[in-house]
Amino acid sequence: MEDFFYVTGVPSSHQAASARLSVGDAARRELFSLGAARDISWDELKRRVLDTYGHGESLIQLAVRFNGLKQRKNQSIRER
């Protein structure tokens, strides 16, 4: 989501609220327990998401990292 917010220009003050509205009901229930404060910071929401779903790289980060890598015809994958 952070990549989406960056590309679309969502101001940091609105990112947590936008994310809360963008996720499905199941994810919303996991991230925002009943009775918990709904007005949280983007950093707090990121912490909750990473704690719940893991710390993997985003698709954009992976694409940037592997963009220039191409396997040559007679080159094994391990040689890269």
C-alpha positions in Angstrom: 0.0 0.0 0.0 2.8 2.3 0.8 3.9 2.2 -2.9 0.3 3.0 -4.0 0.2 6.0 -1.7 3.5 7.2 -3.0 2.5 6.9 -6.6 -1.0 8.5 -6.1 0.2 11.3 -3.8 -2.0 10.5 -0.8 -0.8 12.9 2.0 0.8 11.1 5.0 -1.8 12.5 7.3 -4.5 10.5 5.4 -2.6 7.3 4.7 -3.8 5.3 7.7 -7.5 6.3 7.2 -7.2 5.5 3.4 -5.6 2.1 4.2 -8.3 1.2 6.7 -11.0 2.0 4.1 -9.2 0.1 1.4 -8.7 -3.3 3.1 -11.4 -6.0 3.3 -13.5 -6.8 6.3 -11.4 -9.7 7.5 -8.1 -7.7 7.4 -9.9 -4.8 9.1 -11.0 -7.0 11.9 -7.5 -8.3 12.4 -5.8 -4.9 12.3 -8.5 -2.9 14.3 -9.8 -5.0 17.2 -13.2 -4.2 18.5 -13.1 -1.1 20.7 -9.6 -0.1 19.7 -8.8 3.4 18.5 -9.5 3.8 14.8 -7.6 7.0 14.5 -4.0 5.7 14.4 -0.9 6.9 12.6 0.5 5.5 9.4 3.5 4.2 11.3 1.3 2.4 13.8 -0.7 0.8 11.0 2.4 -0.3 9.2 3.7 -1.9 12.5 0.4 -3.8 12.9 0.4 -5.0 9.3 4.0 -6.2 9.5 3.4 -7.9 12.8 0.3 -9.6 11.4 1.4 -10.5 7.8 5.2 -10.5 7.9 8.1 -8.3 6.7 8.4 -9.3 3.0 9.4 -7.0 0.2 6.7 -5.3 -1.9 6.3 -6.2 -5.6 7.7 -2.8 -6.6 10.8 -3.3 -4.4 11.4 -6.7 -5.9 10.9 -5.4 -9.5 13.4 -2.6 -8.9 15.9 -5.0 -7.4 15.7 -7.6 -10.2 14.9 -5.3 -13.1 18.5 -5.3 -14.5 19.1 -9.0 -14.0 18.8 -11.2 -17.1 20.1 -14.7 -17.6 22.3 -15.1 -20.6 21.8 -18.0 -22.9 24.6 -20.3 -21.5 24.6 -19.0 -18.0 23.2 -20.9 -15.1 21.0 -19.1 -12.5 23.7 -19.6 -9.9 26.2 -17.7 -11.9 24.1 -14.5 -11.5 
